[in-house]
Amino acid sequence: DLLPWDGSRTVEKHPPPDSFAMEEDPVAINPGGLVLNTIYVYGAIWLVLFVLYCLIRNTFPNLYNPRRDRVSGLFQWIGAVNAVRERELYDKAGLDGLVLVRWLETGAKISLIGCLLGFILIPTYFTAPKGDGNLFVNDSLTKMSIGHLRLNDSRMAAATLMSYVFFGFCLWLLNGEFKWFHSKRHEFLSRSSPENYTIYLDNIPPEHKSTGSILAFLSKIFPDRVLDIRMALEIKELEKIYDEREKHIVKLERAQNVLEYGNKRSFHKIGTLGLTGRKVDTIDYCSSEIQRLNQQITDTVTGLEPYHKDLEPTPAGPVVRTAAFVTFGSLVSSTLALNALHHGTPFKLTTRSAPLPKHVFWGNVGLPHARVQAGTTLSTLLTLALCLFWTIPVAFVGGLSNVDSIKEGWPALGDAAEDNPWLKDVLAQLSPLLLIVLVALLPIILTQFAKLEGHISLAALQAALFGKLAIFQLIQIFFIQALSGAIFSQLERFAESPGPAILDALGNSLPAQASTFMIFVLVKAFLGMALELLRLVPAILAFIRGKAGPKYTEKERRSPWIGLKPLSFPFELAHPALLAHTILIFMVTFVYGILHPITCLVTLFVFSLMVLVYRNQLIHVYVPTNDTGGQFWPIFAKLLIWMMIVAQLTIVAVMGIKEGPSQATLMLPLVLITWYYGNYLNQIHYKVAQVLPTLNALAADARVKHERFPIDTFKGAYTQKALTKKVAECADADLPPPAWHNPPPPPPPPPPKPP
């Protein structure tokens, strides 16, 4: 009754005392109290677990320092980790690890400037007098946001001015990051490593589908510079035989160890899943099978030799795919070949950077262009469908943060929360936890979608996964969470007057949703970083593997078993999921750095905590064997530009809803500046970040010549695994004799008693 939606917006001079206590308003559940409760509860958990980690980190080096780096005292490791210089961190963590830390430090710098601007914006917002547009804003935390300003309040000019300072600093910082990454990327591409000297040649036309034809073509452009050409061959049957032989070798080694150390023979069934069929002696059966498969592999590889001879003409046939890896004798030649246009028909003789040989997905090498395009389209459609499907559970979880307002949609839950006040706080705290669980499922699903796109390497697959995860989290966790929280808070008003209620929800409730994201990033940081340091999950899985898995020999003890890894097995950091979460924190910082500046204090703490934790883990725990050479960086940078534009348009929308047309209009040039800067970067910056300049290649070739590095060792690096050997790792002569020739060994003598 106090705010009739007829346009007049008149206010009663003497409203009843309870007229402002509207239970459906989001501020009624005290967002500031929820944030403080989160800090108290999860902060205390973090503090206890952090102290526990400091106490036990030197006691369990296999768990907390498997890379055997230097060990420091109880808390001295914090200073030691932060004192590690960039060059040493690059050597230990790879370029991907260094990029991760650099982006986290960039987020901390942006959050810090947001905190400094908050000294101007927070008093401006907090001291706004009551009036149209802020009558129901009573919580102290919400008063610090732009939602506390009245309609057409002149104080919005401060938000406009600070937006220019805030986003101008972000663009200036991003420009410096480009310069930094260019130097690091070029250093990575200048290494004497086979992938830097090799290009991937795809969609080869029929007239060039042989080693001799490609060699003749490239030799005219790069005389005496082609070092090796490996045509991809269609050898699925050979690969199947090879994999079958590897399984038999594993079984044979296990059976031999059981016989030698356990003094008993092993038997297994050869039917479906080892549950049906004839029961056989494992050593005898696997030995005979390996001999049979060795002969098949030898015959098959011998028949394929004409197709993979070193720089000799090879026949073209159905066994040859339309792709090849070409290795050059100099970085200048490989760089020029990579950036040249080799065919006049689109998508013919296309070139790409070669991945590491061990990261090649040979099943996707040489896929037809139509198949790749169809897979990419299907992957995109499935991702969009998943996004639409995911809206339902995420919207429900987002609504839990405003328990008092869900009575209309879920009467039973609303009544229970009304009768039990403790349930309201429990559900509000449960909301971010459920969001974390939902987010944890995303990489598993989206990885399967990304595989449909036909990527030829682990690096390309991880980059595609990161892009999908980042966009998915931005849409689902950020936008759906913000809008659903605002909508659920105004259900009753929507039923009475949808249009004005939506505007009011976006103008007041959207800024107030900052508390939800503060809680989310705090819970994720407190629990996530504590578990990351303590490594409880790897420890538990390693304990199960140690108790239940094979452990007769050192090789068995150090090998994974049914997906369970021992602590001695190298662990890799999952960069796509971690960077996607980092992108989400950046989005919260961009949007609420102006709308609700106190948010930057939270993100500053979160970014700083993540820098400390992941510096420590990259130095002491994770190995950079999955390093992509910084392929995530350009995707991250492009997303930052678009996130800034979206954040600026959100500020414009809130100002427009707050009836500040002049302030909103003055924001539009900032949007155009950011968009123009993004286009400016698209012209050449991203290309410079992907390829090695010829000047750098010349310097690298001169260094290699001076050091006399043996480039010839790169020959054959891109030979398909099934073609590398004609016989098994365990040669026929090394196979154990049949069971009747191998009596059980006598039991070992007891160890001597210590003196």
N, C-alpha and C positions, 0 to 999 in steps of 0.2 A: 504493500500500500504506500510505502514511502517513496518508491521509485516507479511511478506509473510509466508504462512504455508507450505513451502517446506522443512523445516528443517534447513535452513540457519539462519533465524531470524536476518537478517542484518537490521541495522537501518540507515536511511539517516542522513548524517552529519549535514545538515541544513534543518530540516523539516519546513514546513510552520507553521506560528503562530497558526493556528486553527487546526493543525493536531491531537492534543491531546484531543480536545473537542469532544469526541464521545458520542452522545446523548444516544446511546443504552447501554452505560456502566452504571452500577448501581451507581457509584460514582457521576454521573452527576447530580443526584437529591440531593446531599449534605446530606449524612446520619447524619453527625454531626449536621447540622442545624435542621433536623427533630427531633433528640433526644432532643436538646435544646428547640425546640418549644413544645415538649411533656412535658418537665419539667416545662416550663413557664406556659403553659395553664392548664394542669391537676394538677400541683403542686399548682397553685393559687387556683383552685377549692378545692383541698384537704385542703389547709390552711384555707380557709373561712369556710368550713364545720366543720373542726376540732375545730376552735374557737367557732363556733355556738354550737357544742356539749358540749364544756367545760362550756358554759354559761347556758345551759338549762338542763344539766344532773341531777342536784339536784332538779330542778323544777318539773320534771316528773319521780318520782321514780318508778312508775308502768312500765314505758317503759325502763328505763335505769338502774334500780336497783331492779328488781322484787324479787331478793333473799334477799333483805333487809340487805345487807352487810354494813360495815361501810362506812360512807359518808365523803368525804374530800372536800377541797376547790377547787378553780377555776382550778388550774394546779397541786395542790398537789396530786391529784389522780394518776398522773404518777409515782411519787416516791413511793406512797403507793402500787400500783399494782406490781411494780418491787421488792418491799421489801417483798412480800409474799414468804415465804419459801416453799421448795419442799413438805414437809409433809402437810402443810396447803392447798397447791394447789391440792395435791392428794386427800385430804378429800373433797374438794369442787368440783373438776372437774372429779374425777375418774381416772383410769389408762389411758384410751384413751386420755383424755384431757391433762394429764401430758406428755404422749408420743408425742402428737402434739407439745406442747411447746418445748420439748426436741429436736425434729427433727428440728424445726425452729432455735433453738439456735445452733445446729450442723451446719446447713447451713450457719449461720452467721459466725461461726468460720472458715469454709472452705473458705468463701468469703474473710474473713480478711486475711488469709494466701495468697490468690490469689492477693489481693491488695498489700501486702508486696512484693511479687515476681514481681509485676508490676513495682516496682521501678527499677528493672533490665531489664525486658523484654521491657517495653515501650520505653526507650531511645535506646535500641538495635534495635528495629524495626523502630523507627521514623527517626533515623539518617542514615538509609541505603541509599547508593547512587543509582541514577537512572540507569537502565539497563534492560536487558531482563527479563520480568516477572513483572515489576512494572511501566512501562511507563505511564499507564493511571490511576495510583493511585495518586490523587491530593488532596483529602479531608483529612483534618487534623485528623479526627477520624479514617479513614481507615489506615492512615499512622502509627497508633499505633498498627496495627495488623501484623500478620505474612505475610499477603498478600502484604505488602510493601517491602518484601525482594526480592532480585533478584533471578534468577535461580541459583541453586548450590551455594547459599550464605553461607559462613562459619558461619554467625551469627545464623544459625539455630541450631548450637550446643548449644547455650544458651537455646533455647526452649526445647531441649532434656534434658539438665541438670535440668532445672526448672520443667520439667514434673516428674522427679523422686522425687524431693522435694515435689511437690504439691500432687501427688497421694500417695506418701509414708505417708505424713501427714494425708490424708484421711483414709488410711487403719489403721493407728495407732489410729485415732479418733474413727473409727468404732469398733475396738477391745475394747476400753474403753466403748463404748455404749452397747456392748454385756454384759459386766460385770454389768453395771448399770441395764439393763433391766432384767437380770436373777434375781437379788435381788428383784426388784419390782414385777416381775411376780410370784415369789415364795411366796412373802408376800400376793399377791392377792389370790393365790391358797390355802393359809393356813387359810383363813377366815372361820368363822363358818357360812357357807351359804349352802343351800341345793345342789346347783350345784357342789360344791366341794366334797360332799359326795356321789354323784350319778354318774353312768355311763350309757351310752346309748348302749344297746345291740341290734344289728341289724342282719338281715338275719338269724333268728333263724330257725334251721331245724325242720321239722315236729315232730320228736320224743321229742323235748324240748319245743314245743309251748304251754306251760301251766305254771302257777305260781308254781305248785307243782314240776314239773320237773326241772325248773330253780333253785328253792330253794334247792332241793336235790343235784343238781350238784354243786352249789356254796358253800353249807354248808360243803361239803367234803374238800374244799380248805380253806374256811374262817368260821370255826365253830363259831356259835353264833354271827356272825358279820353282817349278812344280816338283815337290818332293815325293808325294804319295797321293794316290787316288784309290778310294775304296767304294766300289759300287755296293749299294745295299741289295742283298739277295733275298729271295723268297724261300726261306728254309724252315718253315714251320714244323715240318716233320722231323728235321734234324734237331731243332730246338726241343721238340717233345722228347726225342730219344735222349738228348743230353740231360734234360731235367730228370728223366726217369733214372738215368744212371747216377746222378747226384744223390737221389733219394736212397738208392741201394747202397751207395758208399757210406752214407750216414748210418744206415741200419747196420751195415757190416762193421763199422768202427765201434758202434755201441755194443754189438754182440761180442766182438773180440774183447772189449774192456770188461764186460760182464764175465766172460770166461776166464780172463786172466786174473782179475781182481776179486770176482765173486765166486769163482770156482763152480760155475754152472753154465750149461748151454742154454741158448735162447731159442724159442720156437715162436712162430706166428702163422696166422692163416692168410692165405693169398686171395681171399674173396673180397667182396665189397666191404670197404672201410676196415678190413682186417677182422671182420666179425664172422664171416662165413667162408666156406671153401676148405680146401685141404690144408692140414697143418704140416708145416715144413720146418726143418732146421734152418735157422736164420743164416748162419755162416755158410753152410753148403749152398743154400738157395741163392743168396746174394752174390756169392762168388761166381756161380755159374751164370747168373744174369748179367753181371758186370762183364764177364768174358764175351757173352753174346752181344751185348750192347756196344762194347769196344769195337768189335768187328764191324757192326753196322755203321758206327760213326766213321771208322777208317774208310770203309767203302764209299760212304756218302761224301765225305770231305774230299777224297781223291777224285770223285766225279765232278766236284765243284771247283777244283783247282784252276781250270781254264778261265773261270769268271773272276778270280781275285788274285791274279799274278801281279807282281810289283811292276807298275808302269809298263806293262806289255799289252798289246791289243787283245781284247777279250771279246768273245762273241756276244751278240745281243739275242736274248731269248726270253721266254716267259719267266725264267727264274730270276731275271734282273729287274729290280724295282726302278722307279723313276726318280731316284735320289742317290746322292753320293757325298762323301766327305773328301774334300780336297785339301791337302796339307802343302804349304809353301815353305820355301827355304828362307824366307825373310818376312819380317813384319810389314814392311812397305808393300810387298806383293799381296799379302793376305788382306791388308787394309784396303788397297785399291780394288782388289777383286770383290771384296765384300760390298763396296759402295757403288760399283759399276752396274749399269743396265746392260744385261747380256743378250736380251732377246726383244724383238719388236712386238711380240704378242703378250698381252697382259697375263700375268701368272705363269709365264714360261721361263725356265732357267732363273728362277728367283734365288736370292742368296740370303742367308741368315748366319749370325754368329754361331759357331759350333759350341756345344756344351762340353763339359768334362766327359771323357770317354766312359767313365763308370756311371755317369748320370744319364746316359742315352737310353731312351725307351725304344728299343729296336722294333717292337711291334707297330709303332706309329711312324717309323721312318719310311718315307715314300708313299704315304697315303694319298690317294687321288684328291685333287683340289675340291672336287664336288663333295667328296665324303667329309673333308674337313669343314667346309662351309655348312653342310647339313648338320654335322655334329655341334658346331658353334651355335647355330640357330636353335637346335633342340635344347642345348644347355641353357641358353638365354630364356627360352620359354619355360623350362622347368624351374629355373630360378625365380622368374616372375610368379609362377604358380605357387611356389613355396612361400614366396613373400606374401601373397594374398591369403594363403592358408594359415601362415604364422600370425596373421593379424588377430585372429580370434583368441588364441591363448595369451598373446602379449597384451591385447586390450584388456582382457580379464585381469591379468596380473597387474597392469598399470592402474586399474580401478581399485585395487586393494589398498593403494596408498591413501584413498579418500573413503574410508569405511563408512563414515556417517552418511555419505550420499548414495550408497548403493542399495539402500533399502527398497527403492522403487524397482530396481532390476532384479535383485535377489532378496526377497522379503525375509526368508528364513535366516540368511546370513546377517542381514541388517538388524533383525530383531535380536539375534544372539549377541551381536556386538553392543546393542543398546542395553541389554540386560547384564552383560558382563564387560565392564569397561576395560578390563585387562585384555580382552580379546581384540579390541580395537587397536591397541598398541602392538599386539603380537602380529596381527595381519599386516599392519603398516610396516613392521620390520621384516615380515616374510616376503613382501613384494620384491625388494631388490634381490633377495636370495633366490627366489624362483626365476627371476630374470637371468641370474648368473647360470642357473642350471639349463635354461633354454638356450642361452648363448653357447654353452659347452657342446651342445649337440650340432651346432651349425657346421663346424669344420668337417665332420664326418659326412654329412649329407652333401655339402657343396663340393667336397673333393670328388665325389662320384660324378657330379654334374660337370666339373672341370675336365675330368678324364675323357668325356665325350668329345671335347674340342680337338683331340688328336695332337696334343703337345708331344714334342720329341724328346723332352728332357725334364728332369726333376725341377730345374730352375724355372722353366717356363710354366710348369704345372703349379708350383708354389706361388709364382707371381699372379697367375690367373685366380688362384684360390684367395689370395690376399685382396684382390680387387673385388671379388664377389662378397667376401666377408665384410669388407669395409662398407660397401654400399648397403649391404643387407642390414648391418648394425645401425647405420645412420638412419635408414628408413624405419626399421622396426623398433629399435631400442630408443632412438631419440625422438623422431617425429611422432610415431604412433603413441609412445609413452607420454609425450608432452600434450598432444591433442586429446588422448583418451582421459588423462588425468583432469584436464580442463573441462571436458564434456561431462564426465561423471559427476563433477562437482556442481553441475548446473542442470541436472536432469529435470527437476520440477519446473524451473524457469523455461526450459526448452519446450515443455508440454504446453505452457501457457502462452509464450510468445517467442517462437524459435529465433527469428532474426535478431532482435535486440539482445537476446540472451547469449547467442553465439558471439556477438561483438563484445559483450561484457566479459564473457569467458576468456576470449583471446586477449582482451585489453588488461584484465586484472589477474585471471587465473594462470595464463601462460607464463608471465614473469614469476608468479608464485610457485610454478612447477620446478623452479631451480632447486628447491629443497629436495625434491625427489632425486634429482641427478646428483646432488651433493651426497645424499645417502648412498646412492648406487656406487659412485666412484670410491667413496670411503670404505664401504663394505668390501668391494673388490680389492682395494689396496691393502686394507688391514689383514683380511683373511688370505688373499692371494699371495701377498708378499711373505707372510709368515710361513705358509705352506711351501712356497718356493725356496725359502732359506732352509727350512727343516727337511725338505724333500721326503715327506712322510710317505707319499704314494710310491715313489721308486724304492724306498726302504722296505715297505711292506711287500711289494711285488718281488723284490730281490730275496727277501726272507722266505717267501713261499717257494720261489724257484730253487733256493738252496736246500730246502727241506724235501721237496717233492721231485725235483729234476735230477737228471743224471749228473754224477759228480765223481766218477772213478778217476779220471785224469784231469790234468790242468786244462786241457783243451775243452773238455766237457764242462768243467766248472766255469769257464770264461765264455761259454756260448749261450745264446738265448734258447729258451725252451718254451714251446707253444705261446710265443709272444712275451714271455716273462724274461726280463734281462737281469743278469747279475750286476752288482755294483762295479765290477771290473770292465763291463762292456761300455764303450764310449757312448755318451748321451749327447743328443743334438737338441738345440733350442728350436721350438716351433715358432718360427718368425711370423708366418701369415696371421695366426690368431692373435699373437701379441701385438703386432702392428695395427691390426684392425681395432683392437680395444684402445690402442693409443690414439687412433683417428677419432674414436668416439669422444675421448677426453678433450681432444682439440676442438671438436664441435661444441661441446658444452662450454669451453672457454670462450670461443668466438661469439656464441649467441648471448651468453649471460655475462660476459665481461663488461658489457654496457648495460644490459637490462637489469642485472643483479650482481653488482661488482664483488660482493662478498664471496661469490663463487670462485673467483680467482685465488682467494686465499686457500680454499680447499684444493684446487687443481695444482697450485704451487707446491703444497705439501705432498700431493700424490706423485707429481712428476719427480720431485726431489727424492722421495722414497724409492721410486722405481729406478732412478739413476744409481743409487747406492746398491740396491739389491742386484740389479742385472750387471753392474760392473763386477761385483763380487762373483756372481755365477759364471760370467763369461771368462773370468780369469782363472777360477779354481775348478769349475765343474764341466761346462759344455765345451765340446770340441767343434771346430768350424768345418767339419767334413761336408756339410750341406751348404757351404757358402756359394751364393749365386753371383758374387761379384757386384753387389749393389743393385740388382735388378728391381728391387722393391722401391728404390728411392724415387725414380721418375713418377711412378704411380702415386706415391705418397704426396709428392709436390703438386701434381695436378689436382688431387683431391683437396689439398689445402686451399688452392685458389677458389675452387667451386664452393667450398664450405664457407669461405669468407664472404662470397657473394650471397649465398643463402642466408648467412647470419645478418648481413646488412639489410637484405630485403625483409627479414623478420623484424628488425628494428624499425624499418620504414612502416611495416604493417601495424605494429603496436602503436607507433606514433600517430598513424592515421586513425586508428580506432580510438585513441585518446584525444581525438579532435585537435591534433596539432599539425595542420596542413603545411604551414610554412617550414616547421622543423623537418617534417617528412620530406618535403620537396628539396630542402638543402642537403638531404642525405643522398639523393639520386646521383649527383656528380661523383660521390665516393664509390658508388656501385659501378659507374662507368669507368672510373679510373682503375679499379680492380680488374674489371673485365678486359680493359685495354692492356693492362700489364700481363694478364694471362695470355692474350693473343701475342704479345711481344715475345714472351717466353717460348711460345709454340713455334716461332719462326726458325730458331736455330739452337736454342739452349738445350732442348731435350736430345737433339741429334748429337750435339757435342758431348752430352753425358752418356751416349751409347757407343760411340766409335772412337778409335784412336786416331788423332790427327797425324798426317804424314810426317810432320816435323818431329813429333815424338817418336814415331816409328823409325825414322832415320837414326835418331840418337840411340834408340834401343838396339838397332842392328849393329851400330858401331860398337856399342858396349859388348854385345854378344861376340862379335868378331875379335875384340881385344881380349876377352876372357876365354876365347876358343871353346865356347859351349858346344857340345856335340848335338846339333840340331837333327842329325840323322837318326837319333834315338826315337824320334817321333814317328818314324815309319811304322806302319801297322798298328798305330795306337787306336784307330777306329775300325779295326777288324771285329766283326760280330763274334761274340763270345763262343758260340758253338763251332766256329771255324778255327779257333786258335789252337786246338789240340785234337789229335786223332785218337788218343788213348786217354783212359781215365786218369785221375789224380793217383789212384792206386793201380799200379801196373799189374799185368797178369802174373809176372814173376813174383810179385810181392803178395799175392793173394795167399791166404792160409790154406793148408792142405785140408782135405775132407775130414769129417769128424772122426773117422776111424783111424786117421793118422795123427790125431792131435789129442792125446790123452790129457785129462785134467792135470794141471800143475799141482805140485805138492803145496800144502799151506805154508805161508811165509813163517820164518822163525819169529818168536816173540822178541820185541825190542829189548836190548840190554837195560838192566836197572841202573838208574843214575847213582853215582857214588854218594 
